[in-house]
Amino acid sequence: MRPQYSKWQTQRRCLPDKEYVVGKYHRILVKGCSRLRLTYQIQYLVEEAEQRKLSFLITVPKGCRVSPELQQFLKEHRYTTLKRTTVEQRK
């Protein structure tokens, strides 16, 4: 069955920032924000990583505040890791 779309409706899709075949993490998503919430993009990519049993890394700046909903969501998904990194300023 093919879904019907009008000209205003489009099918959603998301891609990670980086995909690796070899290495510790197979998929990486980099977010440069001060607050991170559970968005459709994060939810979709985490669920897909769980289904395919791939390691998934979400990288955020050190000062980023993570919403309680996202923290709970990440606890329930064992293939996903949240990593806080320092942001380098380019000259």
C-alpha positions in Angstrom: 0.0 0.0 0.0 1.4 3.4 -1.0 0.6 6.3 1.3 -1.3 9.2 -0.2 0.2 12.6 0.1 -1.2 16.0 -1.0 1.3 18.5 -2.3 1.7 20.0 1.2 2.4 16.7 2.9 5.8 15.0 2.7 7.2 11.9 4.2 9.6 12.6 7.1 13.1 11.3 7.2 16.2 11.9 9.2 19.9 11.1 8.7 22.7 11.0 11.3 25.6 13.4 10.8 28.1 10.6 10.4 27.9 6.8 9.8 30.7 4.4 10.2 31.1 0.8 9.3 34.0 0.2 11.6 34.7 1.7 15.0 33.1 2.0 18.4 30.1 4.1 17.3 28.3 3.4 14.1 26.2 6.5 14.0 26.9 10.0 15.3 24.6 13.0 15.7 26.3 16.4 16.7 24.1 19.1 18.3 25.4 22.5 19.1 22.7 23.9 21.4 22.2 25.2 25.0 19.1 23.0 25.6 18.3 19.7 24.1 14.8 18.2 24.0 13.4 14.9 22.8 12.7 15.9 19.2 11.4 13.8 16.3 14.9 13.5 14.8 16.4 12.2 18.0 13.5 9.8 18.7 13.6 8.4 15.1 17.4 7.9 15.0 17.5 6.3 18.4 14.7 3.9 17.6 16.3 3.0 14.3 19.7 2.3 16.0 17.9 0.0 18.5 16.2 -1.9 15.7 19.4 -2.4 13.8 21.5 -2.9 17.0 23.9 -0.1 16.1 25.8 2.0 18.6 24.6 5.6 18.4 26.3 8.7 19.9 24.7 12.1 20.5 27.4 14.8 21.0 26.5 18.1 22.7 28.5 21.0 24.2 29.4 20.8 27.9 27.0 23.5 29.1 24.0 21.9 27.3 21.0 21.2 29.5 19.1 18.0 28.6 15.4 17.7 29.2 14.1 15.1 31.7 12.1 13.5 28.9 15.2 13.0 26.8 17.2 11.6 29.8 14.5 9.1 30.5 14.3 8.1 26.8 18.0 7.6 26.7 18.0 5.4 29.8 15.5 3.1 28.1 17.7 2.6 25.0 20.9 0.8 25.7 22.6 1.4 22.3 22.6 5.2 22.7 25.2 7.3 24.5 25.1 11.1 25.2 28.6 12.7 25.3 29.4 16.2 26.4 32.4 17.8 24.7 34.2 21.2 24.7 33.5 23.5 21.7 36.5 24.8 19.9 36.3 28.4 18.6 37.6 28.9 15.1 39.5 32.0 14.2 
